[in-house]
Amino acid sequence: MLFFKPENRFGAFLHKINKAYSCWATESGHLKTGFINQKVGQRSLRGSAGMTLVEVMVALALAAFTVAGIIEGYIFCTTSTVKDSLYMAANTRASERLEETRGAIWAPYRATPVDELVASNFPDQPVTLDMSGSSSATTMATLTTTITQIVSSASSTLSAPVREIRVDCIWQFKGELITNSIETCRAPDQ
């Protein structure tokens, strides 16, 4: 053991440390240090041998469930993204058809009345739902246009005629039929 004489403050400090700490030399000449009150014990081989087969299997099962959950979440997210993109594409196609009906001339009060706003001018039309930036398989849809005259009440004889225009974009996603619909009303000469 090393002992220091408390001749100055630094020596007194080292003397206090020396009471709880010791140094010794090993057979190879290396210096080892340790606390005096430290107990050196031996652990059994069973405690330090590593993991048992059961512990390894449980760890592998937990890892497998975690990875399976991550993969399932990824698949759900990508499927939802594709479906939402198709919803937006279907809405765009329905809006395009609605704009076509708004461009049709309906002028019943002219000297020569014109009425292009009839359902026969807008037959069912197959369209492709385009998902920009995607090279996936194309999805087909059908646009149907329904035009109906809104009947005014009997008490109002001076009301202008109004037509309801409804455009449905019907498409299929993983075996499920989905319909996006847009409705509006239109008066003549608009």
N, C-alpha and C positions, 0 to 999 in steps of 0.2 A: 504494500500500500504506500501511496505517496502521501507525505505529510508536509504541510507548508507552515512555516512559523509566522505568526501574526505580527510581523515587524512594522508593517504599514497597513493602510486601509485595504489595499489590494490583497495583501497576504492574509488579512483577517477574513476577507470575503472567500478566498480560496480555502481557508481552513474550515469555514462553515460548510462549504460544498463537499470538502473531503470527508466529512463525517458521514454523509449519505451516499457517497460515490466512491468507487474503488477502481483501480487499474491493475491489471496483471498481465504477465507475458505468457504466451503459449509455447508449446514445444517447438513450433516452427519459427519462433522469434517475433511473431506479430503481437501487437499490443491489443488487448481486449479490455473493454470497459463495461461497467454495469452498476446497478444500484446494489447496495449491500443487502437491503431487506428484500431484494427480488428473489422469488422462489423459482427454482428451475425444476420444472416437472416434465414428465414424459406423457405424451398423449398415446392412446392406444392406436394400433394400426387401423382398426375399424373406423375410427373417427377421421382419420386423415387419408384414407384410401381413395376418396373421390366420390362420385355419384353411383348409386346403385342402378340396376337396369330399370327398375320401376320408376325411379326419378327421371331417368332419361326418357322413358316412354311417355310419362306425363308431360314433360317439357316439349317433346315433339308433338304431342296431341294439341297442346295449347298453341304452339307455333302454327300448326296446320289450320286450326280454327281461325286464328288471326289472319293468316294469308287468305283463306277462303272468304272471310268477311270483307277484306280489302278488294278482292277480285269481284265479288258480288256488287259492292258499292260502285266500282268502276263501270261495270256493265250497266247498272241502273242509270248512272249519270250519262253515259254515252247514248243509251236508248232514249232517255228523256230529252236530250239535246236534239237528236234526230227528229223525234216526234214534234217538238216545239218548232223546229225549222220547217217541217211540213205544214204545221198549222199556219205559220206566217205566209208560206208560199200559197196555200189555199185561200187565205184571206186576200192576198194580192190578186190572184186570178179572179175571185168573185168581185173585187173592186173594179177590175178592168172591165168585166162584163157589165157591171152597173153603170160605168161611164159610157159604154156603148149605148145603153138604153137612154141615157140622158142626152146623147147626141141625136137620137131619133126625133124627127119632126112630128109634133102633135099640135096642129093648128085647126081646131074645129070652127073658129070664128072668122076665117078668111073667106074671101069671095069664092075661092075654090078650096074647100076643106081638105086638109092633108092629115093622114093618120098613119104614121109609120111605127107607132108605139103599140104594136100588137105582138102576142106571143109567137105567132108564126114567123115573124122576122128574126126571132132569136131562138132557133132550135137548140136542142141539147148538143153540147159540143165537148168532145174528149180533149183534154189538155194534159200537159206534162207539168208536174210540180217541180220547179227548179230550185235546188238548194245550192246557192252560190258557194264556190270553193270546195265543193264536194264531188268526189268521183264515184260515189256509191251508185247503186242501181237506181234507175228512174222510177218514180211513182206516178201512175196515171190517175187522173181524176175526171169527173164528168160535171160540166156546168149545166144546170137547169135554170131556166128563167120563167117565172110566173108573173103575169100581169093581170090584175083584176081591177074592175071599176068599183070605186067606193061609192055606194049609194048614199045620197044625202037624205036627211029626214024629210018627211012629207010636208012638214010645216014650213020648211025653207025652200021656196020656189026660185029664189034668185041666187042660190049658191052655185059656184063654178064646179065643173066636173073635176074629179081628182082620181088618179089611178095609183094603186099600190104596186110597187115593183119589188119582187123578191128574187134574189139570186142565191142558189145553193151550189156549193162545190162539194161533191161527194167523193171521198177517197178512202182507201183501205190501208191500215197499218197493222201488221201482224195478225191478220184475220179479223180485225175489228173495223166495221164501217163507221166512218166519221164524217159529219156534215158541218161545214162552215156556211153560215147563212148571213146575208146582208139584206136589209129591207129599207125601203124609202118610199115616200109619196111624191107624186109629181102632178102639177097642174099644167094646163095647156100653155103653149108659147113660152116654155122655160127651157 
